Amino acid sequence: SSGVRQLEFHPSRPGTMMVGRKDGVIAILDHEKDMQTHSMDIGVNPVLGIAWLHTHPEWAVVGTAHSGTTCMVRYDENKPGCMEQVRLESFAKLSSLSVNCTDDLFMASGFCHDVALYDTATGRRLRMLYGLHQHFINISRFSNTSPHVFATASFDCSCKVWDLREPMTGCHPVSTFTTDTLNVMCCFSPDDKHILCSGVGVALQQFSLSHRAPDEPVVRRFSVPTVNASTNYRRSLYLADGATIATVSTQESVLRLYKTEVPGRATGLIDFRGMLSRRCGCSAEGLQAEEYVQSVRSHPSDPSVLAALLSTSDPHPESFVSMVNLGA
């Protein structure tokens, strides 16, 4: 998994993961056997968007940074090696892709104030949703159970929830949540009752959507230790059962775990310090760079399995995927 920039577990095929590299190559990995089975070059820019289809397990949507090259890609698990691709209309400065739960639609967002909505069956762009935020939309995510509902998280310090059945204008979301900092990542809980937003430094907030208990607050803040760095970008998500949150940041080598109902203290911590130096066959001093956790993904069905993307802070950083089994 050398040179990986993005990763996503397959939603239904055990042991399968797609990764996107900094050089524009995507690959299918068998993370249980630690081997690559398929690969394809889709461009020269880093792959930032990967979204698997749910009802067609051999297909995914992928996209690259800068040029916004966007493709439907297909692999055959019975035929190791190459993959197929279908080029779609690009989305410049792309940073995020998401497919809805029925595979009818997918959307792209990035370093602009707008979201592009595509028809999955034809690959055709259906419409642009303009001016949803006042700053860049770093990430957009469809909900897990409704094909019409999605969330956008922006550098304007807000996270908004939208319904495609309602008028789509920037001033009329279904819900708007004000966050403590600009937003790096957001995601729905598995049951879609909450949305988790993470930003810079200690900014990690869980917002309740509809039907919360009478004594449940609208927002919960998690007690994340402070790191004095203005570029400490945080990424966080729910594990498969929704009871635990995993969070990482770009100025630390640790992954922290919190119970969603007990945000006051971490219930677990994994320190990856030194893993990259051992992987590269050199000492920590020889690596000449700080190691950190760039991103994290949770297994779609097993709450004990995670994948952490480890990287270094030097001009030519190393990066590898580290698999985590909390039950081991």
MODA-V771383 format. One record per residue. OMEGA is omega in whole degrees, 0 to 359 (NA if undefined). BURIAL is I if it has 24 or more other C-alpha atoms within 12 Angstrom, else O. Layout:
BEGIN
{{OMEGA:BURIAL} {OMEGA:BURIAL}}
END
This chain:
BEGIN
{{180:I} {176:I} {182:I} {175:I} {180:I} {182:I} {175:I} {171:I} {172:I} {185:I} {185:I} {182:O} {183:I} {175:O} {185:I} {179:I} {171:I} {177:I} {174:I} {186:I} {179:I} {181:I} {177:I} {179:I} {170:I} {181:I} {172:I} {179:I} {164:I} {187:I} {176:I} {179:O} {181:O} {180:O} {176:O} {182:I} {182:I} {174:I} {179:I} {176:I} {179:I} {179:I} {182:I} {182:O} {180:I} {177:I} {181:I} {183:I} {173:I} {178:I} {178:I} {168:I} {185:I} {185:I} {176:O} {193:I} {179:I} {185:I} {174:I} {172:I} {180:I} {180:I} {183:I} {176:I} {174:I} {183:I} {181:I} {176:I} {183:I} {185:I} {161:I} {181:I} {182:I} {173:I} {178:I} {184:O} {178:I} {180:O} {180:O} {177:O} {188:O} {179:O} {176:I} {177:I} {174:I} {181:I} {178:O} {176:I} {186:I} {176:I} {188:I} {177:I} {180:I} {173:I} {186:I} {173:I} {177:I} {177:I} {180:I} {191:I} {178:I} {179:I} {178:I} {188:I} {164:I} {182:I} {179:I} {174:I} {183:I} {185:I} {172:I} {184:I} {192:I} {176:I} {176:I} {181:I} {184:I} {169:I} {185:I} {184:I} {183:O} {185:O} {184:I} {175:I} {183:O} {183:O} {170:O} {176:O} {191:I} {170:O} {180:O} {178:I} {178:I} {179:O} {184:I} {177:I} {186:I} {182:I} {174:I} {183:I} {169:I} {176:I} {184:I} {189:I} {179:O} {181:I} {185:I} {189:I} {176:I} {180:I} {174:I} {178:I} {193:I} {172:I} {179:I} {178:I} {174:I} {171:I} {183:I} {176:I} {186:I} {175:I} {183:O} {177:I} {179:O} {175:O} {185:O} {173:I} {186:O} {183:I} {183:O} {172:O} {174:I} {179:I} {173:I} {178:I} {178:I} {183:I} {186:I} {180:I} {169:I} {186:I} {175:I} {187:I} {170:I} {175:I} {174:I} {170:I} {182:I} {180:I} {178:O} {178:I} {181:I} {173:I} {185:I} {180:I} {175:I} {186:I} {183:I} {177:I} {184:I} {185:I} {178:I} {187:I} {174:I} {180:I} {177:I} {175:I} {184:I} {171:O} {176:O} {179:O} {183:O} {183:O} {182:O} {179:O} {178:O} {182:I} {172:I} {175:I} {182:I} {185:I} {180:I} {178:I} {182:O} {169:O} {186:O} {179:O} {182:O} {180:O} {179:O} {186:I} {188:I} {174:I} {188:I} {178:I} {177:I} {168:I} {192:I} {182:I} {179:O} {184:I} {185:O} {177:I} {173:I} {181:I} {178:I} {178:I} {190:I} {174:I} {181:I} {178:I} {186:I} {171:I} {180:I} {179:I} {179:I} {170:I} {184:I} {181:I} {182:O} {186:O} {188:I} {182:O} {178:O} {179:I} {178:I} {181:O} {177:O} {180:I} {182:O} {183:I} {178:I} {183:I} {179:I} {180:I} {177:I} {179:O} {181:O} {178:O} {178:O} {179:O} {178:O} {178:O} {181:O} {179:O} {175:I} {178:O} {175:I} {175:I} {179:I} {178:I} {185:I} {181:I} {181:I} {175:I} {179:I} {177:I} {185:I} {183:I} {183:O} {183:I} {179:I} {185:I} {178:I} {170:I} {179:I} {177:I} {182:I} {182:I} {177:I} {188:I} {181:O} {183:O} {178:O} {191:O} {168:I} {174:I} {179:I} {174:I} {175:I} {178:I} {182:I} {175:I} {184:O} {181:O} {183:O} {NA:O}}
END
